[in-house]
């Protein structure tokens, strides 16, 4: 009984667990202190934020002023953004070391292949922006052909 209560207190951040009262601990300092974060973690976190902002800007640019440069930006930024998101999911849910290695290598290969395929598509075909426009217009074109 005591073991369960002490673990519950530790898990829930409660200073007292009992029938009388439940008192929440007040945390005066952030749980993650900047001094405990290494430079590479902070740099990676900032890079993720910059890529997110640049992706949003590239999508806006694709709508406002589509170009090969915008398509190439999207071909790099979207897979990179997706890669980092999936990497975090895999880190959170895969805990077996050999499986982590296989998944990590597979994710890098898939990301690299996606970037290369999208760059090739941009250079030798209609490009990402035009492809998205064409997909959005499929129903409109079909109804116009019928009418």
N, C-alpha and C positions, 0 to 999 in steps of 0.2 A: 504494500500500500504506500509506504513512504517513497519507495523507488519510483513509482508511477507519478506521485505528486511532485517530486523533485525534478523529474524529467519534463513534466508538464510545465513547471515554472520556468525551466531553462528554455524550453521550446517556445512558450508563449510570451516570454519576457515579463512574467508576473513576479512581483516580489512576495506576495502572499497568496496562497491558494487555500481556501477554507470556507466554511459556511458563513463566517462573519463578513468578509469583504474580499473583493478582488481589486487589488491596487496595481495599476500599470506603472512600470518603471518609466521615468522621464529620461530620455537620452539627450544629454546636453551637447554631445559632440557627434558629428557624422560617424556612422558605423565604419565607413571606409575612409581612412585618413589619407590625404594626398602623399604624405611622407612614406606610406607603405606601398604606394604604387610605383612600379619601376617605370623608367622612361619609355621602354618599348610598349608597355600597356597603354600609357597615356598617348603616345604617338599613334598607335593603332586605333584607339578610340577616336582621336581627332580625325584621322584619315577616314574612318567610317562616316563621320559626320560630314566631312567635306565631299565625299563621294555621293552621299545622299542629296546634299544641296546641289551639286553639279548635275546629278541625274535629273532632279526636278527642273533645273534650268535648261538642260538639253531637251527634255520633253516639251517644255514651253517653246524653245527654239524650233523644234520640229514642227510645231503647230503654226508658229508665226512666220518663220523664214526657213523652210526646209532646204537643206543643202547636203552635199557629200560630207562636209566637215561635221555637221550635226549627226548624220547617220553613223559616221565613224566614232564619234563620241559616245553615242548610244550603244554601239557594238562593244565598246570597252566597259563603260560604266554599268550597264544593266547586268551583265554577267558577273562583274566584280562585286556589285551590291548583293546579288543573289548568292554568290559564293560565300561571302562573309556571313550572311544570314543562315545558310545551310550549315556552315561550319560551326556556328554557335549552337544550332539545334543538335548536331551530332555530338558536340562536346558535352552538352547537357545530358544526353540520353544514351550514349554509347560509352560503356566503362571498361570494356574488355580491351586490353592493350593491342593484341594482334588485329582485332577487328577495327580499332581506331586507326591503325596504320593503313589498312586496306581501304577504309572509307576515305581517309584523308588523301591518299594518292589518287583514288578514283575520282574524288571531287576535283582535285587539281587538273587531272586529265580532261574531265568533262568541261570544266571552265575554260581551259585553254582551247579545246576543240570548238567550243561555242563561240569564243571570241574570233578565232580564225575563220569559222564558217560565216559568221555575220560580216566580218570584214570582206570576205570573198563575195558574199551576197551583195554588199554595198557597191563593190567595185565592178562586178560583172553582171549584175542584174538590176532590178528596179530600186533596191535599197529598202531599209527598214521603214522609213517614213511613208514612202509610196505604197509599200505592202500593207501597212496598217490602214491607210486610206482606202485601198482597194477592198480590204476585208470589210471595213465599215460600210462600203457602198454596194456590197453584194446584194443585199435585199432590195435596195433602191433600184439597182440595175435590173433585177429580176422582175420587179413590179412594173417598171417602165417598159420592158420587153413584152409583158403580157397586155399592157394597156394600149 
